[in-house]
Amino acid sequence: MSEFERWEKRFSTPDYVFGKAPNAFVKSHAHLFKRGQKALSLADGEGRNGVFLAEQGLDVLSFDFSPKALAKAQALAKERGVKLRTELADLATWTWPTAAFDVIVGVFFQFATPEFRQQIFSNIKKALKPGGLLLIQGYRPEQLKYKTGGPKEVERLYTRALLQEAFGDLASVEIKEHDSVVDEGAGHVGMSALIDLVARK
């Protein structure tokens, strides 16, 4: 089964795999958002984070490569009474714009090989406007002990050194490592080894 088929199958359930509520890390930084800002929610799945950003008054582009996920994202946006722009796109082939977004959010998009991930990180920096805000949350290698979500391959997980190397050239970078209980639908439940990045270009 290909990665695409795996996610299409996973998102085909009527339930929201990771719930309808926004990721707690993203929600905790809502005070940094300003109405009217352009935001990109990467690999946004069923739209929980993109819809939350739209609820804060941001102009949001939510993209994912799963048509089933995007249909659910639009349904969630309609349910919440907000407008969400969605685009069916693959991170490997999407044409990244330059200095186009005030806010970029990437939560648990850890399906990329190290080489592909380096390309994605580089494109994220390119797409962020000067002064733009970047929020990334992922799992650390210690997550393999908890088994409460995320990839099973250690090379797809994030370390402080990895994120520092990728984003250390931005104007400001804060990285926090912590073990916290996650409760996001059936997909992410229980104690988790997390790493958060908050950066400005």
Number of C-alpha atoms within 10 A of each C-alpha: 6 7 9 13 11 11 17 16 12 16 22 15 11 7 14 23 18 20 17 18 16 18 19 13 15 19 13 10 11 12 8 8 17 14 12 13 17 22 25 27 24 23 25 26 27 30 32 23 26 32 32 23 31 25 18 16 17 23 22 26 22 30 27 22 18 25 20 18 26 24 16 20 28 21 15 20 22 13 10 13 12 16 18 24 17 20 15 15 17 14 19 11 7 11 10 13 12 13 15 17 24 24 26 23 22 20 19 19 19 20 16 17 13 13 8 13 18 14 15 16 13 13 16 22 21 17 19 24 18 16 16 21 20 24 19 20 24 23 27 23 19 16 21 18 10 13 16 19 20 20 19 14 12 13 15 20 26 20 19 15 10 12 18 15 10 16 22 14 12 15 12 13 16 14 16 11 16 12 15 11 14 18 18 20 14 13 16 18 15 14 16 25 22 23 20 22 20 19 19 21 18
